[in-house]
Amino acid sequence: MDNLTFEEAYARLEMIVRQLETGQVTLEESLALFEEGVALTGKCLSLLDRAEARITVLTKSESGIIKEEPYEAMHLPGATAP
């Protein structure tokens, strides 16, 4: 699972959800799929956190100087600080 891309992990997670929603899997299979889904969710969140850390925001000061700042959710409209 360590080598999965975000897209691969997300696609597998979607497949697991579809399997569980059918109701055609045994209890043991359901538990195994659930555990895999939890691990995949963690993988996706980790990859998203790393991607977010790489994003920078360009800002322009009143004097016209443009500079890069690390991305923070507070830059988004309607976002609140954690």
Secondary structure, DSSP 8 states (H G I E B T S, - for coil): -TT--HHHHHHHHHHHHHHHHHT-S-HHHHHHHHHHHHHHHHHHHHHHHHHHHH-EEEEE-TTS-EEEEE--GGGSTT----
